[in-house]
Amino acid sequence: MAATSQRPWTSVPRPVCWLLAACLLLQLGWRLAQQHAPAQARPLPAAPPAGVARLASLGEPLAMSKAMLLYLQSFEDQAGVSLPWRELDYDRLAGWLETAQTLDPRSQYALVAAGEVYAGVADPQRARRMLDFVAASFAADPRRRWPAMAQAVLVAKHQLHDLPLALGYARMLRRLATGPQVPPWVREMEAFILEDMDQLDGARLVIGGLLASGQINDPHELAFLARRLDELARKKAQATP
């Protein structure tokens, strides 16, 4: 077998040598620049559609859902950068949460993240975007998702100080969260918010409706609501000139 002949470097044309040297210097310069350049945060990419994510999961949609939520959780801590939540694109964030929830509809993780983590941002518009996501998710499965909706009522009332928004969410709770596993106080939130808004007649109507509906059977809760009706009646009488 004949030995393979190798051409010496001196046989390489000089222009090619200069070109190789220039490429090497450019590569080294680019790496040094990357090391000394200030780190910049990457924007949150658009979420993959649920159908695409399901195909990519290779038959493990629950694992894919968890992986997507872990990706979101770690996205704020990028190499050399800590990205505040208020700088995230919340429409894209909602898309990631929705896809993760679609892959694992029984999990509460996406709803907890939306209502208790991302809605806590000091930006009312972004917080409302998360509450909208929670409300839409609740309407699709009230039996399992009422805890997240109750949290949304509290965020709207105490963080956003938006009583009309809290009232709308509480009304959804009363109308849709009717299963036996839902505690009475959840359906009573609407009446309490109406009272906060000085809509005493509305609060009395809600409590009277709850008493007449038969949804509440606990004697202590029934006695509590009866006392609330009496208190509202007294407040109404005192407010009437």
ABEGO torsion letter per residue (X at the ends): XBBBBBBBAAABBAAAAAAAAAAAAAAAAAAAAAAABBBBBBBBBBBBBAAAAAAAAGGBAAAAAAAAAAAAAAAABBBGBBBBAAABBAAAAAAAAAAAAAABAABAAAAAAAAAAAAABBBAAAAAAAAAAAAAAAAABAAAAAAAAAAAAAAAAAAAGBAAAAAAAAAAAAAABABAABBAAAAAAAAAAAAAAGBAAAAAAAAAAAAAAGABABAAAAAAAAAAAAAAAAAAAAABX
